[in-house]
């Protein structure tokens, strides 16, 4: 627990100032997260080990996705279709790249790239307040679920994917994440201008848990506990931003639908 707390405090000390000040500092943080995410998502493909050329393809997709979609929260379907065509073409030249592996590389690549891209544009287009609101609702839900599960957890949520998660913990996560998100939105003035953000906050406390379970299902398929051991007590970058990567897409979709 001590190691986990120290790592979390170090991450907060680096990421929060970058989020608030923005500019090149925040772009560097996203760039580092992007590079490490590409490595982690492909590194767990170990039966057999994935070809090095795939790192280049996925990396190029990430870079071009960022460069050609600077002013929109969600990357364009054209970028995704080109990426799909390239990944499928790899099956012709690489007998290790079957349809199952191609589907994983495509799906995971689009999910992570879209999430990191949305995190970047959300800060630029909406400001640090909206980005921190997303983080508080997401990590508040994770924290509430963890402690509520330890204190009250009796009924397993989905033991097939995560044996330690409980229904009581999930409810606790929704409650704490909603309270923290609403309090933050109130004191930053977001609620005063856009009360419609209330249902988004409540929904995000639920979808953050769904995102976490999705990434847990992927790790269980590849029979790994963590994506890497880069962050002591937390695993890898993807282990730390899994629910955030998923949740920012939900939040972005909401902002686009309601026209904020």
C-alpha positions in Angstrom: 0.0 0.0 0.0 2.8 2.4 0.9 4.5 1.8 -2.5 1.2 2.4 -4.2 0.6 5.7 -2.4 4.1 7.0 -3.1 3.7 6.3 -6.8 0.3 7.9 -6.9 1.7 11.1 -5.2 4.6 11.2 -7.7 2.1 10.9 -10.6 -0.1 13.6 -9.2 2.9 15.9 -8.8 3.8 15.5 -12.4 0.4 15.3 -14.1 -1.7 17.9 -12.3 0.7 20.9 -12.9 0.9 19.8 -16.6 -2.9 19.7 -16.8 -3.3 23.2 -15.2 -0.5 24.9 -17.1 -1.2 23.1 -20.4 1.0 24.0 -23.4 4.1 22.0 -24.1 4.2 20.4 -20.7 0.9 18.7 -21.1 1.7 17.7 -24.7 4.9 16.0 -23.4 2.9 14.1 -20.8 0.5 12.9 -23.4 3.4 12.0 -25.8 5.1 9.9 -23.1 1.8 8.2 -22.3 1.3 7.5 -26.0 4.7 5.9 -26.5 4.4 3.7 -23.4 0.9 2.7 -24.3 2.0 1.5 -27.7 4.7 -0.6 -26.1 2.5 -2.1 -23.4 -0.5 -3.0 -25.6 1.8 -4.9 -28.0 4.3 -6.3 -25.5 1.7 -8.5 -23.8 1.2 -10.3 -27.2 3.8 -13.0 -26.3 2.4 -16.2 -27.8 4.2 -15.8 -30.2 6.0 -12.4 -29.7 4.5 -9.8 -32.0 6.7 -8.5 -34.9 8.6 -5.2 -34.4 7.1 -3.8 -37.5 3.7 -3.7 -35.7 5.1 -1.2 -33.2 5.9 1.1 -36.1 2.5 0.7 -37.7 0.6 1.4 -34.4 3.0 4.2 -33.5 2.4 5.9 -36.9 -1.4 5.5 -36.4 -1.1 7.3 -33.1 1.0 10.1 -34.5 -1.1 10.7 -37.6 -4.3 10.4 -35.5 -3.0 13.3 -33.4 -1.7 15.4 -36.3 -4.7 15.2 -38.6 -7.4 15.6 -36.0 -6.1 18.4 -33.9 -9.3 20.4 -33.6 -11.8 17.6 -33.0 -12.4 15.4 -29.9 -12.8 12.2 -31.8 -10.4 11.1 -34.5 -11.9 10.7 -38.0 -13.2 7.5 -39.5 -10.8 8.0 -42.4 -7.8 7.5 -40.1 -9.4 4.5 -38.6 -10.3 2.9 -41.9 -6.7 3.3 -43.2 -5.4 1.8 -40.0 -7.8 -1.1 -40.4 -6.7 -1.8 -44.0 -3.0 -1.8 -43.1 -3.5 -4.1 -40.1 -5.6 -6.6 -42.2 -3.0 -6.5 -45.0 -0.4 -7.6 -42.5 -2.1 -11.0 -42.4 -0.9 -11.6 -46.0 2.8 -11.2 -45.2 3.0 -12.4 -41.6 1.7 -15.9 -40.7 1.8 -14.9 -37.0 -0.7 -12.1 -37.6 -4.0 -14.0 -37.7 -7.4 -12.5 -37.6 -7.6 -12.7 -33.8 -4.4 -10.8 -33.3 -5.3 -8.3 -36.0 -8.6 -7.7 -34.3 -6.8 -7.0 -31.0 -4.2 -4.7 -32.5 -6.9 -2.8 -34.4 -9.4 -2.5 -31.5 -6.9 -1.7 -28.8 -5.1 0.8 -31.0 -8.3 2.7 -31.9 -9.4 2.7 -28.2 -6.2 3.9 -26.7 -5.3 6.4 -29.5 -8.8 7.9 -29.5 -8.7 8.2 -25.7 -5.3 9.9 -25.5 -6.2 12.2 -28.4 -9.5 13.2 -26.7 -7.5 13.9 -23.4 -5.3 16.3 -25.4 -8.1 18.1 -27.2 -10.3 18.3 -24.2 -7.6 20.3 -22.4 -7.0 22.6 -25.3 -10.6 23.1 -26.4 -12.4 23.1 -23.0 -9.8 24.0 -20.4 -8.2 22.3 -17.4 -11.5 22.4 -15.4 -13.2 19.9 -17.7 -10.2 17.6 -17.8 -9.9 17.6 -14.0 -13.6 17.0 -13.7 -13.2 13.9 -15.9 -10.3 12.7 -13.8 -12.0 13.4 -10.5 -15.2 11.5 -11.5 -13.2 8.6 -12.9 -10.6 8.2 -10.2 -13.1 9.1 -7.5 -15.2 6.1 -8.7 -12.1 3.9 -8.6 -11.1 5.0 -5.1 -14.7 4.7 -3.8 -15.1 1.2 -5.2 -11.7 0.1 -3.7 -12.4 1.3 -0.1 -16.2 0.5 -0.2 -15.3 -3.0 -1.4 -12.8 -3.5 1.4 -15.3 -2.2 4.0 -18.6 -3.6 2.8 -17.9 -6.0 -0.1 -19.7 -9.3 0.1 -21.2 -10.0 -3.3 -18.9 -10.5 -6.2 -19.4 -8.2 -9.2 -17.9 -10.2 -12.1 -15.5 -12.7 -10.6 -14.6 -14.1 -14.0 -12.8 -10.8 -14.9 -11.9 -9.4 -11.5 -12.3 -11.6 -8.4 -11.9 -8.8 -5.9 -14.5 -6.4 -7.3 -17.8 -6.4 -5.5 -21.3 -5.0 -6.1 -21.0 -3.0 -2.8 -17.7 -1.6 -4.0 -19.2 -0.6 -7.3 -22.1 1.3 -5.6 -19.6 3.0 -3.3 -17.6 4.1 -6.4 -20.6 5.6 -8.0 -21.5 7.5 -4.9 -18.1 8.9 -4.1 -17.2 9.7 -7.8 -20.6 11.5 -8.2 -20.1 13.5 -5.0 -16.6 14.6 -5.8 -17.4 15.4 -9.4 -20.4 17.5 -8.5 -18.6 19.4 -5.7 -15.7 20.1 -8.1 -18.1 21.2 -10.9 -19.9 23.5 -8.4 -16.8 25.3 -7.1 -15.3 25.7 -10.5 -18.4 27.2 -11.9 -19.1 24.5 -14.5 -22.5 23.7 -12.9 -23.5 27.4 -13.0 -23.1 27.5 -16.8 -24.0 23.9 -17.8 -26.2 22.1 -15.3 -26.7 19.4 -18.0 -23.2 18.2 -16.9 -24.8 16.5 -13.9 -26.0 13.4 -15.6 -22.6 13.1 -17.4 -20.8 13.0 -14.1 -23.1 10.3 -12.7 -22.8 8.2 -15.9 -19.0 8.6 -15.9 -18.7 7.0 -12.4 -20.4 3.9 -13.9 -18.6 3.8 -17.3 -15.2 4.2 -15.6 -15.8 0.8 -14.0 -16.9 -0.6 -17.3 -13.6 0.6 -18.9 -11.6 -0.9 -16.0 -13.4 -4.3 -16.5 -12.8 -4.2 -20.3 -9.0 -3.8 -19.8 -9.1 -6.5 -17.1 -10.8 -8.9 -19.6 -7.9 -8.2 -22.1 -5.3 -8.9 -19.4 -7.0 -12.1 -18.4 -7.1 -13.3 -22.0 -3.3 -12.7 -22.3 -2.8 -14.2 -18.8 -1.0 -11.2 -17.4 -1.6 -9.4 -14.1 -0.4 -6.0 -15.4 0.5 -4.4 -18.7 4.0 -3.7 -17.4 5.8 -3.0 -14.1 6.7 0.5 -14.9 4.8 2.1 -12.0 5.5 0.4 -8.6 2.2 -0.7 -7.0 0.2 0.2 -10.1 1.5 -1.9 -12.9 1.9 0.0 -16.2 0.6 3.1 -17.8 -2.4 1.3 -19.3 -3.2 -0.1 -15.8 -3.4 3.5 -14.5 -5.3 5.1 -17.4 -7.5 2.3 -18.5 -10.8 3.7 -17.1 -9.7 7.3 -17.9 -9.0 6.3 -21.6 -12.5 4.7 -21.9 -14.3 7.5 -19.9 -12.9 10.4 -21.9 -14.6 8.9 -25.0 -17.9 8.8 -23.2 -17.4 12.4 -22.0 -16.4 13.6 -25.4 -19.4 12.0 -27.0 -21.7 13.7 -24.4 -20.1 17.1 -25.0 -20.6 16.8 -28.7 -24.2 15.6 -28.4 -25.3 18.4 -26.1 -23.4 20.9 -28.1 -21.0 22.2 -25.3 
